[in-house]
Amino acid sequence: MMLKENILNKNALAVLKLAGTLNRYRSGERLPRISDLAKEMNLSVGTTQYGLNFLRDEKAVSVTPKGHLGTFIDTVNYDKLREYTGNSPRACVMPLPYSLRYEGLATAFSKLGNTDGKFYLAFMNGSGRRIKALLEGRYDCALMSRMAAERSIAQNIAVDIALTFGPQSFLETHVLVHRTKTPGRIKTIGLDKESMDQVILSKSFLASHPKVRVINLPYTHIIRRLLAGDVDATLWNLDYIKEHHPSLQFTHLEVSAMQQSVTEAALVVRSGDAAAVDYLSRSFPRHKVLKTQEAVFQGRRLPEY
């Protein structure tokens, strides 16, 4: 933790706690009263005021008192605030890079994120699992489809969308993959209940095929179980089928306009994490991410992450 040597322990604690609290605020927002901040952080008013003064002197934040209206934030240096919380490296969780499109995203994030400082990537299938890990504080952001991100927000899950990357930045489309001659002969379908994309997209198919039985399986087991004949069908990323199992039969789904957002990549953060939004916006501009992804997808660049 980068604190000056002459700071007393209680003052160091105030700086650490206040730096973490200020990460939630944006320029132009009103700060709570010092007494309310002190109560929130279980510190004295004087110690809290010291922490704020210290962070102002260090140019981590600038504020303007406006009399009875309160104190408002002018600027926030989120990178400097993060230094004082002792959490300088950033980490993001995304799906396993089993397709060139995902490898392109992983390459872009690794390249751009490590330009200044450290940025770590972790891989985990199932958007529900990734959101859980994000909310547990294990990662600063999580990659998923915009459809899954918007559904999570609609369900009052405490996440915000920080960035989106446009149609087909996440995948080409989902298809119904089946080993039966026709979809009408499907009796069982393998789905991972932690994959919001699969759960949402399967509703229409299951509604029109009420006799089909859902077999809950871990995402990484589904294709193997399909090939072994344990399930008749699944919903899957067409990129993966084309690249790894081109002989498998598939049928395109009837997808509503709203569900087209399943093809768009979105980075989500914990709700109110202004610092993460600021960092991601600066570090991963859409045009640079898509340029790297396209180079990997077209074979002009080797994946590296």
N, C-alpha and C positions, 0 to 999 in steps of 0.2 A: 504494500500500500504506500503510495507516494505522498506522505505527510511530512511537514517540516519537523525537524528534530525537537524544536523548542515548544511544541504544542503539548499541553497537558493531556492526560488520558481522557478526561471527561470532554475536553474540547475536541480531541481527535474523534471521539465517538459521535459528537454532534456533527462534525464535518462528514463523517461516513454516512450517518443516517440521513442527513439533509441532502447530500448528493444523490442518494438513492431516491428520495422523495421528489426532488426537483426534476429527475428524469421523466416524470409523468407530465410535466407542464410544457406548454408551447409559448412561443413569443406572443404577447398580447393578452395572455390570460392573467387573471387576478390571483395573487397568492392568498392563502388563508392568513389570518392574523398570527403574529408570532406566538401568542398564547395558545392558539389552536394547534399550530405546528408542534409546539413544545409538548402539549398534551398527547398528540398523536404519536410522538416519538419517545414519550416517557422521559423527558428531559426538563430542566428548568428553563424559564424564559431567557435568563441571561446567557446560559450556555447555548441555547438555540440561536440567539441573536449573534453570538460570537461565530457560530458556524456559518451563518449567512454572510456576515461581514468578511469572513475568511474567503469564502467562495467568490464573493464580489471582488476582493483584492486580487485573487488569482485569475480573474477574468473568466471564471467558469459560468458566471451568470451576471447579468446586469438588471437592476430593477429601478422603478421610479415610483416613489410615494405620491399619491394623488389625494391627499387629505382624507375626507370622510369616505371617499370612494374606495380607498384601500391602496395596496401596493401592487403594481403590475410589472410583469416580466417584459423587459425589452428584448434581450437576446439570451440564448442558452447555448453553451458550448458542451454538447452532449459527450463528446470524446473526453474532454477534461473531467467532466463529472464522473464519467465511468472510471477514470484513473483513481479517483478518490474513493470509489466503492470497492476497489480491489478486483474488478472483473473486466480487465481489458480485452481478452480474446473474445471473439464472437463465435457462435455455433448455430448451425441450421440443420434441420432434419428433413430429408426428402425421400421419395420412393427409391427402392433399389434400382440402380441404373441398368435395367435389363433391356433397354432399347436405345438406339442411337439418339433419339430425341432427348431422352433422359440423360444420356451421357453428355450430350451437348450442353444441357443446363448445368450439370455437375462441373463440367470443364469451365464454363463461363463463371460460375459462382466461385470456384476455386481460384481462378486466375484473377478476377476482379477483387475478390475479397481479401486476397493476400498482397495486394498492391501496397497498402499501408496497414501495418499491424498484422495480426493473426486472425484467420477465419477458418473454422473447422466445419467439415461436412460429416453428417452421420446419415445412415440409410435405414429406413424402416418402412415396411409395407403396411397399408391400412391408414387412411386419413384419420380415423378415430384414435388410433394408437399414437399418431404423430401429434394430434392436438392434446392428448393427455400428457405426453412427454413435455410439450411446450408449456402447458399450464402448471406442471410440476416444477418448472424453472430449469429443466435440464438443457433447454435450447432457447435461443433468442428469437427464432422464427421457424416456421414450418412451411414446406411447399406442398400444395395440393391443387386440385382443380378449383376453378372459381365457383363452380356449382356446389362443391362440398363446403367451401368456405362460406358461401352465402347461406347455405342450409344451416350450418353451425350457428351463424349469427342469428338467423331466424328462430333458432331453438334456444336463444339466450345463453349460448356458450360464450364465455368472456374472451373473445378474440376479435381482432380488427384486421381488415385487409390492408396491407401496407403497399403492395405493388401487384399489378397484373401485367401480363406480357402478350396479350392478344390471342385471337383464335388460332388453334392448332399449335400453340407453343407448348402444351402439355402432352397432347397425343393427337393422332389423326381422327380417330373415332373409336367408340366401343362397338363390338359386334357380338352376336350370339354365336358362340362356337359349339358345334355339336358333332357327335359321332354317329348319330342316326341319319338316315337318308333325308329326312325332312324334319323341320321343327315340330310338326304335328305328332311325331312319334316320340318326342321327348317325355320321359317319365320322371327323371330326376335332374336337378340342376344344382351344381356346386357353387356356393357363394360364401364370402367372408363377411360376417355381420359388422366387422370393423371397417369395411370399405364402404364409405358413404356413396361413392359413385355406383358400385354394384347394387347396393340396396335401393337407391333411388331409381336407377334405370330398370331394375328387374320388376318394379311394381306393375308397369303396363303389361309386360309379358305374362306375369303370373295372373293378372286379372283376366286375361283372355285365355289362359290355360290353367284353370283352377285345379285340375287333377295332378299337375306337376308338383312333385315333392321337393322341398328345399333341403339340401344337405349342407350343414354348416361346416366349413373347412377352413384351415389357415390358408391365406392367400398363396403362399409358396408351394402348397401341396396340390392345388386345384388342377392344374394342367396335367401333372403326373397321374392323378386319380382319374382324370378324363381319359388319358391314353391307356390306362390300365383297365378301363371299362367299369370303374366303380361308380361313375356318374355319367349321365348322358350329355350334359351341356354345361356351359357357364357363360358369363359375360366377360369379355376380355378386351384388352388394348390391342387394336388391330396392328399397331407397329410391331408388337412382340410376335404376333402370329406370322406376319410377313417375313420377319427376320429369322425366326427360329423354328416355326412349324408351318411352312407354306402348304403342306399337304392336308392340313386340317380343314374341314368344311366350316364355313361360317355364313351367317345370314345377317344382313344389315338390319338394324333396329329402326323402328319409326320413332324418331326423337323429336320432341317438341322444340319450339324456338327457345324456350327457357332452358331446356336441357342441353342446348348447344354449348353452354358455358362449361360443360364437362371437358371440352378440348382446350380450355385456356388455363395456363399456369398462373397460380396466385401465391404470393408469400403472405402468410398471416403472422401476426404477433399477438402477445397478450393485450387485452383491451386496455387502452390508455397508455401504452408504452410509447410515448412520444419520441424517446431517444432511439428506439429501434427503428421506428418509421423514418426518422431523420437519417440514420446510418444507412439503411437499405436504399433510400431514395438517392443518396449521394454515391453510394458504392456500386449500384447495379442499375444504371440507366438502361431502359428497355432496348434501345438500338444496339448497345454494345453486347448485351446478353444474347439478343437474337442473331447478331452477326457471328458470334462464336458458335452458337448452337447450329446455325446453318452450315458453317464450315465443317463441323464434325459430322452432321447429318449427310452432307454431300461427299464426305470422304477426303476433303481437302486438308483436314487437320486430324491428328490422332487424339483420341480422348485422353485427358490428363487431369486427375483429381485425387 
